[in-house]
Amino acid sequence: MPRPPPKTAAHAPLHVPLPERLRPRTLAEVVGQQHLLGEGMPLRIAFESGQPHSCILWGRPAPARPPSRG
């Protein structure tokens, strides 16, 4: 039987890529986004119910990177 994934980045094996070690595994590990994932918010309720629905999350586009100077 395979072992469950580590619960924190500190306990992850070093051969696991850093983004995978740092990826939140629970909603409690997500930093920020309280307006979406805070207690009683619709998206959190959908995830905790085990029946997340389809939705489109929209926001302003990120600013373009400045041209490189060289």
PyMOL Python script that loads the backbone (N, CA, C, O; Angstrom):
from pymol import cmd

cmd.read_pdbstr("""\
ATOM      1  N   MET A   1       0.846  -1.172   0.000  1.00  0.00           N
ATOM      2  CA  MET A   1       0.000   0.000   0.000  1.00  0.00           C
ATOM      3  C   MET A   1       0.891   1.235   0.000  1.00  0.00           C
ATOM      4  O   MET A   1       1.783   1.344   0.841  1.00  0.00           O
ATOM      5  N   PRO A   2       0.663   2.198  -0.956  1.00  0.00           N
ATOM      6  CA  PRO A   2       1.510   3.390  -0.998  1.00  0.00           C
ATOM      7  C   PRO A   2       1.249   4.308   0.192  1.00  0.00           C
ATOM      8  O   PRO A   2       0.142   4.370   0.728  1.00  0.00           O
ATOM      9  N   ARG A   3       2.296   5.012   0.582  1.00  0.00           N
ATOM     10  CA  ARG A   3       2.174   5.950   1.705  1.00  0.00           C
ATOM     11  C   ARG A   3       1.450   7.204   1.240  1.00  0.00           C
ATOM     12  O   ARG A   3       1.589   7.595   0.081  1.00  0.00           O
ATOM     13  N   PRO A   4       0.682   7.842   2.115  1.00  0.00           N
ATOM     14  CA  PRO A   4       0.017   9.088   1.726  1.00  0.00           C
ATOM     15  C   PRO A   4       1.041  10.186   1.498  1.00  0.00           C
ATOM     16  O   PRO A   4       2.143  10.126   2.043  1.00  0.00           O
ATOM     17  N   PRO A   5       0.689  11.203   0.687  1.00  0.00           N
ATOM     18  CA  PRO A   5       1.641  12.285   0.436  1.00  0.00           C
ATOM     19  C   PRO A   5       1.955  13.045   1.717  1.00  0.00           C
ATOM     20  O   PRO A   5       1.132  13.081   2.631  1.00  0.00           O
ATOM     21  N   PRO A   6       3.143  13.657   1.795  1.00  0.00           N
ATOM     22  CA  PRO A   6       3.508  14.415   2.988  1.00  0.00           C
ATOM     23  C   PRO A   6       2.555  15.575   3.196  1.00  0.00           C
ATOM     24  O   PRO A   6       1.987  16.102   2.240  1.00  0.00           O
ATOM     25  N   LYS A   7       2.380  15.976   4.461  1.00  0.00           N
ATOM     26  CA  LYS A   7       1.437  17.035   4.781  1.00  0.00           C
ATOM     27  C   LYS A   7       2.045  18.421   4.674  1.00  0.00           C
ATOM     28  O   LYS A   7       1.314  19.392   4.480  1.00  0.00           O
ATOM     29  N   THR A   8       3.353  18.542   4.794  1.00  0.00           N
ATOM     30  CA  THR A   8       3.985  19.850   4.691  1.00  0.00           C
ATOM     31  C   THR A   8       5.244  19.744   3.845  1.00  0.00           C
ATOM     32  O   THR A   8       5.791  18.659   3.645  1.00  0.00           O
ATOM     33  N   ALA A   9       5.689  20.887   3.355  1.00  0.00           N
ATOM     34  CA  ALA A   9       6.896  20.912   2.528  1.00  0.00           C
ATOM     35  C   ALA A   9       8.106  20.440   3.316  1.00  0.00           C
ATOM     36  O   ALA A   9       9.029  19.859   2.745  1.00  0.00           O
ATOM     37  N   ALA A  10       8.113  20.680   4.610  1.00  0.00           N
ATOM     38  CA  ALA A  10       9.255  20.292   5.428  1.00  0.00           C
ATOM     39  C   ALA A  10       9.423  18.776   5.488  1.00  0.00           C
ATOM     40  O   ALA A  10      10.534  18.286   5.692  1.00  0.00           O
ATOM     41  N   HIS A  11       8.342  18.035   5.315  1.00  0.00           N
ATOM     42  CA  HIS A  11       8.400  16.576   5.394  1.00  0.00           C
ATOM     43  C   HIS A  11       8.472  15.901   4.029  1.00  0.00           C
ATOM     44  O   HIS A  11       8.540  14.674   3.958  1.00  0.00           O
ATOM     45  N   ALA A  12       8.458  16.671   2.945  1.00  0.00           N
ATOM     46  CA  ALA A  12       8.506  16.096   1.601  1.00  0.00           C
ATOM     47  C   ALA A  12       9.940  15.676   1.276  1.00  0.00           C
ATOM     48  O   ALA A  12      10.896  16.343   1.672  1.00  0.00           O
ATOM     49  N   PRO A  13      10.080  14.565   0.551  1.00  0.00           N
ATOM     50  CA  PRO A  13      11.424  14.151   0.128  1.00  0.00           C
ATOM     51  C   PRO A  13      12.038  15.206  -0.799  1.00  0.00           C
ATOM     52  O   PRO A  13      11.329  15.897  -1.529  1.00  0.00           O
ATOM     53  N   LEU A  14      13.354  15.312  -0.754  1.00  0.00           N
ATOM     54  CA  LEU A  14      14.032  16.340  -1.533  1.00  0.00           C
ATOM     55  C   LEU A  14      13.959  16.096  -3.032  1.00  0.00           C
ATOM     56  O   LEU A  14      14.150  17.029  -3.811  1.00  0.00           O
ATOM     57  N   HIS A  15      13.687  14.859  -3.459  1.00  0.00           N
ATOM     58  CA  HIS A  15      13.603  14.602  -4.896  1.00  0.00           C
ATOM     59  C   HIS A  15      12.281  15.078  -5.495  1.00  0.00           C
ATOM     60  O   HIS A  15      12.138  15.101  -6.718  1.00  0.00           O
ATOM     61  N   VAL A  16      11.318  15.456  -4.665  1.00  0.00           N
ATOM     62  CA  VAL A  16      10.043  15.976  -5.152  1.00  0.00           C
ATOM     63  C   VAL A  16      10.257  17.437  -5.554  1.00  0.00           C
ATOM     64  O   VAL A  16      10.853  18.201  -4.795  1.00  0.00           O
ATOM     65  N   PRO A  17       9.774  17.840  -6.749  1.00  0.00           N
ATOM     66  CA  PRO A  17       9.976  19.224  -7.195  1.00  0.00           C
ATOM     67  C   PRO A  17       9.399  20.232  -6.198  1.00  0.00           C
ATOM     68  O   PRO A  17       8.369  19.983  -5.572  1.00  0.00           O
ATOM     69  N   LEU A  18      10.077  21.370  -6.062  1.00  0.00           N
ATOM     70  CA  LEU A  18       9.681  22.388  -5.095  1.00  0.00           C
ATOM     71  C   LEU A  18       8.230  22.839  -5.251  1.00  0.00           C
ATOM     72  O   LEU A  18       7.532  22.942  -4.242  1.00  0.00           O
ATOM     73  N   PRO A  19       7.736  23.117  -6.474  1.00  0.00           N
ATOM     74  CA  PRO A  19       6.332  23.533  -6.578  1.00  0.00           C
ATOM     75  C   PRO A  19       5.359  22.491  -6.018  1.00  0.00           C
ATOM     76  O   PRO A  19       4.341  22.844  -5.423  1.00  0.00           O
ATOM     77  N   GLU A  20       5.674  21.227  -6.209  1.00  0.00           N
ATOM     78  CA  GLU A  20       4.813  20.177  -5.675  1.00  0.00           C
ATOM     79  C   GLU A  20       4.880  20.128  -4.149  1.00  0.00           C
ATOM     80  O   GLU A  20       3.875  19.872  -3.484  1.00  0.00           O
ATOM     81  N   ARG A  21       6.069  20.374  -3.602  1.00  0.00           N
ATOM     82  CA  ARG A  21       6.210  20.378  -2.141  1.00  0.00           C
ATOM     83  C   ARG A  21       5.473  21.552  -1.505  1.00  0.00           C
ATOM     84  O   ARG A  21       4.984  21.443  -0.381  1.00  0.00           O
ATOM     85  N   LEU A  22       5.392  22.679  -2.223  1.00  0.00           N
ATOM     86  CA  LEU A  22       4.780  23.882  -1.668  1.00  0.00           C
ATOM     87  C   LEU A  22       3.294  24.006  -1.969  1.00  0.00           C
ATOM     88  O   LEU A  22       2.618  24.862  -1.399  1.00  0.00           O
ATOM     89  N   ARG A  23       2.777  23.162  -2.858  1.00  0.00           N
ATOM     90  CA  ARG A  23       1.368  23.243  -3.256  1.00  0.00           C
ATOM     91  C   ARG A  23       0.464  22.957  -2.064  1.00  0.00           C
ATOM     92  O   ARG A  23       0.669  21.966  -1.363  1.00  0.00           O
ATOM     93  N   PRO A  24      -0.544  23.816  -1.819  1.00  0.00           N
ATOM     94  CA  PRO A  24      -1.454  23.549  -0.704  1.00  0.00           C
ATOM     95  C   PRO A  24      -2.227  22.259  -0.929  1.00  0.00           C
ATOM     96  O   PRO A  24      -2.657  21.977  -2.047  1.00  0.00           O
ATOM     97  N   ARG A  25      -2.403  21.481   0.122  1.00  0.00           N
ATOM     98  CA  ARG A  25      -3.143  20.230   0.032  1.00  0.00           C
ATOM     99  C   ARG A  25      -4.537  20.344   0.654  1.00  0.00           C
ATOM    100  O   ARG A  25      -5.394  19.486   0.438  1.00  0.00           O
ATOM    101  N   THR A  26      -4.753  21.406   1.424  1.00  0.00           N
ATOM    102  CA  THR A  26      -6.059  21.658   2.028  1.00  0.00           C
ATOM    103  C   THR A  26      -6.385  23.142   1.869  1.00  0.00           C
ATOM    104  O   THR A  26      -5.499  23.954   1.602  1.00  0.00           O
ATOM    105  N   LEU A  27      -7.647  23.485   2.033  1.00  0.00           N
ATOM    106  CA  LEU A  27      -8.033  24.894   1.955  1.00  0.00           C
ATOM    107  C   LEU A  27      -7.385  25.706   3.068  1.00  0.00           C
ATOM    108  O   LEU A  27      -7.131  26.898   2.896  1.00  0.00           O
ATOM    109  N   ALA A  28      -7.116  25.078   4.203  1.00  0.00           N
ATOM    110  CA  ALA A  28      -6.485  25.783   5.320  1.00  0.00           C
ATOM    111  C   ALA A  28      -5.058  26.222   4.977  1.00  0.00           C
ATOM    112  O   ALA A  28      -4.547  27.166   5.580  1.00  0.00           O
ATOM    113  N   GLU A  29      -4.413  25.560   4.026  1.00  0.00           N
ATOM    114  CA  GLU A  29      -3.044  25.899   3.643  1.00  0.00           C
ATOM    115  C   GLU A  29      -2.979  27.003   2.592  1.00  0.00           C
ATOM    116  O   GLU A  29      -1.889  27.495   2.300  1.00  0.00           O
ATOM    117  N   VAL A  30      -4.115  27.410   2.013  1.00  0.00           N
ATOM    118  CA  VAL A  30      -4.126  28.471   1.008  1.00  0.00           C
ATOM    119  C   VAL A  30      -3.950  29.806   1.713  1.00  0.00           C
ATOM    120  O   VAL A  30      -4.675  30.114   2.659  1.00  0.00           O
ATOM    121  N   VAL A  31      -2.991  30.599   1.255  1.00  0.00           N
ATOM    122  CA  VAL A  31      -2.717  31.910   1.849  1.00  0.00           C
ATOM    123  C   VAL A  31      -3.433  32.963   1.011  1.00  0.00           C
ATOM    124  O   VAL A  31      -3.297  32.991  -0.212  1.00  0.00           O
ATOM    125  N   GLY A  32      -4.184  33.816   1.668  1.00  0.00           N
ATOM    126  CA  GLY A  32      -4.918  34.861   0.958  1.00  0.00           C
ATOM    127  C   GLY A  32      -6.217  34.311   0.374  1.00  0.00           C
ATOM    128  O   GLY A  32      -6.653  33.215   0.725  1.00  0.00           O
ATOM    129  N   GLN A  33      -6.818  35.074  -0.506  1.00  0.00           N
ATOM    130  CA  GLN A  33      -8.057  34.693  -1.185  1.00  0.00           C
ATOM    131  C   GLN A  33      -9.212  34.450  -0.215  1.00  0.00           C
ATOM    132  O   GLN A  33     -10.100  33.644  -0.493  1.00  0.00           O
ATOM    133  N   GLN A  34      -9.200  35.143   0.919  1.00  0.00           N
ATOM    134  CA  GLN A  34     -10.268  34.948   1.901  1.00  0.00           C
ATOM    135  C   GLN A  34     -11.627  35.348   1.351  1.00  0.00           C
ATOM    136  O   GLN A  34     -12.647  34.820   1.794  1.00  0.00           O
ATOM    137  N   HIS A  35     -11.662  36.277   0.388  1.00  0.00           N
ATOM    138  CA  HIS A  35     -12.932  36.675  -0.208  1.00  0.00           C
ATOM    139  C   HIS A  35     -13.543  35.544  -1.034  1.00  0.00           C
ATOM    140  O   HIS A  35     -14.735  35.574  -1.338  1.00  0.00           O
ATOM    141  N   LEU A  36     -12.733  34.549  -1.399  1.00  0.00           N
ATOM    142  CA  LEU A  36     -13.225  33.390  -2.141  1.00  0.00           C
ATOM    143  C   LEU A  36     -13.307  32.137  -1.283  1.00  0.00           C
ATOM    144  O   LEU A  36     -14.238  31.344  -1.425  1.00  0.00           O
ATOM    145  N   LEU A  37     -12.327  31.954  -0.382  1.00  0.00           N
ATOM    146  CA  LEU A  37     -12.207  30.694   0.344  1.00  0.00           C
ATOM    147  C   LEU A  37     -12.413  30.822   1.843  1.00  0.00           C
ATOM    148  O   LEU A  37     -12.225  29.848   2.572  1.00  0.00           O
ATOM    149  N   GLY A  38     -12.796  32.005   2.323  1.00  0.00           N
ATOM    150  CA  GLY A  38     -13.027  32.197   3.752  1.00  0.00           C
ATOM    151  C   GLY A  38     -14.251  31.422   4.229  1.00  0.00           C
ATOM    152  O   GLY A  38     -15.052  30.956   3.419  1.00  0.00           O
ATOM    153  N   GLU A  39     -14.392  31.287   5.546  1.00  0.00           N
ATOM    154  CA  GLU A  39     -15.529  30.576   6.126  1.00  0.00           C
ATOM    155  C   GLU A  39     -16.844  31.163   5.609  1.00  0.00           C
ATOM    156  O   GLU A  39     -17.046  32.377   5.636  1.00  0.00           O
ATOM    157  N   GLY A  40     -17.724  30.293   5.143  1.00  0.00           N
ATOM    158  CA  GLY A  40     -19.037  30.718   4.685  1.00  0.00           C
ATOM    159  C   GLY A  40     -19.086  31.254   3.265  1.00  0.00           C
ATOM    160  O   GLY A  40     -20.165  31.595   2.779  1.00  0.00           O
ATOM    161  N   MET A  41     -17.935  31.339   2.580  1.00  0.00           N
ATOM    162  CA  MET A  41     -17.926  31.834   1.212  1.00  0.00           C
ATOM    163  C   MET A  41     -18.365  30.731   0.247  1.00  0.00           C
ATOM    164  O   MET A  41     -18.080  29.558   0.488  1.00  0.00           O
ATOM    165  N   PRO A  42     -19.056  31.088  -0.846  1.00  0.00           N
ATOM    166  CA  PRO A  42     -19.625  30.082  -1.743  1.00  0.00           C
ATOM    167  C   PRO A  42     -18.623  29.063  -2.299  1.00  0.00           C
ATOM    168  O   PRO A  42     -18.942  27.877  -2.384  1.00  0.00           O
ATOM    169  N   LEU A  43     -17.433  29.502  -2.673  1.00  0.00           N
ATOM    170  CA  LEU A  43     -16.463  28.564  -3.242  1.00  0.00           C
ATOM    171  C   LEU A  43     -15.986  27.562  -2.191  1.00  0.00           C
ATOM    172  O   LEU A  43     -15.817  26.380  -2.488  1.00  0.00           O
ATOM    173  N   ARG A  44     -15.772  28.032  -0.975  1.00  0.00           N
ATOM    174  CA  ARG A  44     -15.365  27.125   0.101  1.00  0.00           C
ATOM    175  C   ARG A  44     -16.470  26.113   0.412  1.00  0.00           C
ATOM    176  O   ARG A  44     -16.202  24.926   0.600  1.00  0.00           O
ATOM    177  N   ILE A  45     -17.708  26.595   0.465  1.00  0.00           N
ATOM    178  CA  ILE A  45     -18.836  25.706   0.733  1.00  0.00           C
ATOM    179  C   ILE A  45     -18.922  24.630  -0.348  1.00  0.00           C
ATOM    180  O   ILE A  45     -19.174  23.463  -0.046  1.00  0.00           O
ATOM    181  N   ALA A  46     -18.712  25.021  -1.613  1.00  0.00           N
ATOM    182  CA  ALA A  46     -18.764  24.053  -2.713  1.00  0.00           C
ATOM    183  C   ALA A  46     -17.682  22.991  -2.558  1.00  0.00           C
ATOM    184  O   ALA A  46     -17.955  21.805  -2.741  1.00  0.00           O
ATOM    185  N   PHE A  47     -16.454  23.398  -2.223  1.00  0.00           N
ATOM    186  CA  PHE A  47     -15.374  22.423  -2.046  1.00  0.00           C
ATOM    187  C   PHE A  47     -15.637  21.503  -0.860  1.00  0.00           C
ATOM    188  O   PHE A  47     -15.448  20.291  -0.956  1.00  0.00           O
ATOM    189  N   GLU A  48     -16.070  22.077   0.252  1.00  0.00           N
ATOM    190  CA  GLU A  48     -16.283  21.265   1.449  1.00  0.00           C
ATOM    191  C   GLU A  48     -17.467  20.323   1.310  1.00  0.00           C
ATOM    192  O   GLU A  48     -17.523  19.300   1.992  1.00  0.00           O
ATOM    193  N   SER A  49     -18.418  20.651   0.434  1.00  0.00           N
ATOM    194  CA  SER A  49     -19.577  19.773   0.232  1.00  0.00           C
ATOM    195  C   SER A  49     -19.201  18.530  -0.561  1.00  0.00           C
ATOM    196  O   SER A  49     -19.941  17.546  -0.578  1.00  0.00           O
ATOM    197  N   GLY A  50     -18.037  18.580  -1.223  1.00  0.00           N
ATOM    198  CA  GLY A  50     -17.623  17.449  -2.050  1.00  0.00           C
ATOM    199  C   GLY A  50     -18.257  17.480  -3.427  1.00  0.00           C
ATOM    200  O   GLY A  50     -18.092  16.544  -4.209  1.00  0.00           O
ATOM    201  N   GLN A  51     -18.983  18.549  -3.730  1.00  0.00           N
ATOM    202  CA  GLN A  51     -19.630  18.685  -5.035  1.00  0.00           C
ATOM    203  C   GLN A  51     -19.325  20.056  -5.630  1.00  0.00           C
ATOM    204  O   GLN A  51     -20.227  20.873  -5.809  1.00  0.00           O
ATOM    205  N   PRO A  52     -18.040  20.309  -5.939  1.00  0.00           N
ATOM    206  CA  PRO A  52     -17.723  21.617  -6.523  1.00  0.00           C
ATOM    207  C   PRO A  52     -18.414  21.762  -7.879  1.00  0.00           C
ATOM    208  O   PRO A  52     -18.545  20.790  -8.624  1.00  0.00           O
ATOM    209  N   HIS A  53     -18.844  22.948  -8.184  1.00  0.00           N
ATOM    210  CA  HIS A  53     -19.561  23.215  -9.415  1.00  0.00           C
ATOM    211  C   HIS A  53     -18.634  23.895 -10.421  1.00  0.00           C
ATOM    212  O   HIS A  53     -17.545  24.351 -10.072  1.00  0.00           O
ATOM    213  N   SER A  54     -19.074  23.953 -11.645  1.00  0.00           N
ATOM    214  CA  SER A  54     -18.306  24.656 -12.667  1.00  0.00           C
ATOM    215  C   SER A  54     -18.443  26.151 -12.443  1.00  0.00           C
ATOM    216  O   SER A  54     -19.532  26.647 -12.154  1.00  0.00           O
ATOM    217  N   CYS A  55     -17.344  26.861 -12.577  1.00  0.00           N
ATOM    218  CA  CYS A  55     -17.398  28.316 -12.447  1.00  0.00           C
ATOM    219  C   CYS A  55     -16.226  28.914 -13.209  1.00  0.00           C
ATOM    220  O   CYS A  55     -15.215  28.254 -13.452  1.00  0.00           O
ATOM    221  N   ILE A  56     -16.384  30.155 -13.574  1.00  0.00           N
ATOM    222  CA  ILE A  56     -15.316  30.891 -14.249  1.00  0.00           C
ATOM    223  C   ILE A  56     -14.851  31.973 -13.291  1.00  0.00           C
ATOM    224  O   ILE A  56     -15.645  32.806 -12.855  1.00  0.00           O
ATOM    225  N   LEU A  57     -13.572  31.963 -12.966  1.00  0.00           N
ATOM    226  CA  LEU A  57     -12.998  32.998 -12.115  1.00  0.00           C
ATOM    227  C   LEU A  57     -12.334  34.012 -13.033  1.00  0.00           C
ATOM    228  O   LEU A  57     -11.433  33.668 -13.798  1.00  0.00           O
ATOM    229  N   TRP A  58     -12.774  35.252 -12.958  1.00  0.00           N
ATOM    230  CA  TRP A  58     -12.297  36.281 -13.854  1.00  0.00           C
ATOM    231  C   TRP A  58     -11.696  37.418 -13.056  1.00  0.00           C
ATOM    232  O   TRP A  58     -12.167  37.744 -11.966  1.00  0.00           O
ATOM    233  N   GLY A  59     -10.680  38.004 -13.592  1.00  0.00           N
ATOM    234  CA  GLY A  59     -10.058  39.159 -12.958  1.00  0.00           C
ATOM    235  C   GLY A  59      -9.319  39.974 -14.000  1.00  0.00           C
ATOM    236  O   GLY A  59      -9.197  39.568 -15.156  1.00  0.00           O
ATOM    237  N   ARG A  60      -8.837  41.109 -13.583  1.00  0.00           N
ATOM    238  CA  ARG A  60      -8.070  41.940 -14.501  1.00  0.00           C
ATOM    239  C   ARG A  60      -6.845  41.183 -14.980  1.00  0.00           C
ATOM    240  O   ARG A  60      -6.267  40.402 -14.223  1.00  0.00           O
ATOM    241  N   PRO A  61      -6.443  41.400 -16.214  1.00  0.00           N
ATOM    242  CA  PRO A  61      -5.203  40.773 -16.672  1.00  0.00           C
ATOM    243  C   PRO A  61      -4.009  41.355 -15.930  1.00  0.00           C
ATOM    244  O   PRO A  61      -4.020  42.519 -15.531  1.00  0.00           O
ATOM    245  N   ALA A  62      -3.011  40.558 -15.754  1.00  0.00           N
ATOM    246  CA  ALA A  62      -1.788  41.025 -15.105  1.00  0.00           C
ATOM    247  C   ALA A  62      -1.094  42.022 -16.030  1.00  0.00           C
ATOM    248  O   ALA A  62      -1.216  41.921 -17.250  1.00  0.00           O
ATOM    249  N   PRO A  63      -0.376  42.975 -15.465  1.00  0.00           N
ATOM    250  CA  PRO A  63       0.327  43.938 -16.332  1.00  0.00           C
ATOM    251  C   PRO A  63       1.393  43.228 -17.147  1.00  0.00           C
ATOM    252  O   PRO A  63       2.025  42.277 -16.687  1.00  0.00           O
ATOM    253  N   ALA A  64       1.575  43.708 -18.353  1.00  0.00           N
ATOM    254  CA  ALA A  64       2.596  43.125 -19.222  1.00  0.00           C
ATOM    255  C   ALA A  64       3.977  43.424 -18.670  1.00  0.00           C
ATOM    256  O   ALA A  64       4.194  44.446 -18.020  1.00  0.00           O
ATOM    257  N   ARG A  65       4.898  42.526 -18.934  1.00  0.00           N
ATOM    258  CA  ARG A  65       6.268  42.747 -18.495  1.00  0.00           C
ATOM    259  C   ARG A  65       6.887  43.860 -19.332  1.00  0.00           C
ATOM    260  O   ARG A  65       6.615  43.953 -20.529  1.00  0.00           O
ATOM    261  N   PRO A  66       7.703  44.694 -18.730  1.00  0.00           N
ATOM    262  CA  PRO A  66       8.361  45.753 -19.528  1.00  0.00           C
ATOM    263  C   PRO A  66       9.353  45.127 -20.495  1.00  0.00           C
ATOM    264  O   PRO A  66       9.893  44.053 -20.228  1.00  0.00           O
ATOM    265  N   PRO A  67       9.595  45.793 -21.616  1.00  0.00           N
ATOM    266  CA  PRO A  67      10.573  45.234 -22.573  1.00  0.00           C
ATOM    267  C   PRO A  67      11.962  45.161 -21.923  1.00  0.00           C
ATOM    268  O   PRO A  67      12.346  46.026 -21.135  1.00  0.00           O
ATOM    269  N   SER A  68      12.675  44.140 -22.267  1.00  0.00           N
ATOM    270  CA  SER A  68      14.023  43.997 -21.704  1.00  0.00           C
ATOM    271  C   SER A  68      14.940  45.020 -22.365  1.00  0.00           C
ATOM    272  O   SER A  68      14.832  45.325 -23.553  1.00  0.00           O
ATOM    273  N   ARG A  69      15.826  45.520 -21.555  1.00  0.00           N
ATOM    274  CA  ARG A  69      16.789  46.496 -22.071  1.00  0.00           C
ATOM    275  C   ARG A  69      18.143  45.804 -22.176  1.00  0.00           C
ATOM    276  O   ARG A  69      18.604  45.185 -21.217  1.00  0.00           O
ATOM    277  N   GLY A  70      18.735  45.900 -23.260  1.00  0.00           N
ATOM    278  CA  GLY A  70      19.999  45.220 -23.345  1.00  0.00           C
ATOM    279  C   GLY A  70      20.844  45.757 -24.341  1.00  0.00           C
ATOM    280  O   GLY A  70      21.961  45.275 -24.529  1.00  0.00           O
TER     281      GLY A  70
END
""", "prot")
cmd.dss("prot")
cmd.show_as("cartoon", "prot")
cmd.util.cbc("prot")
cmd.orient("prot")
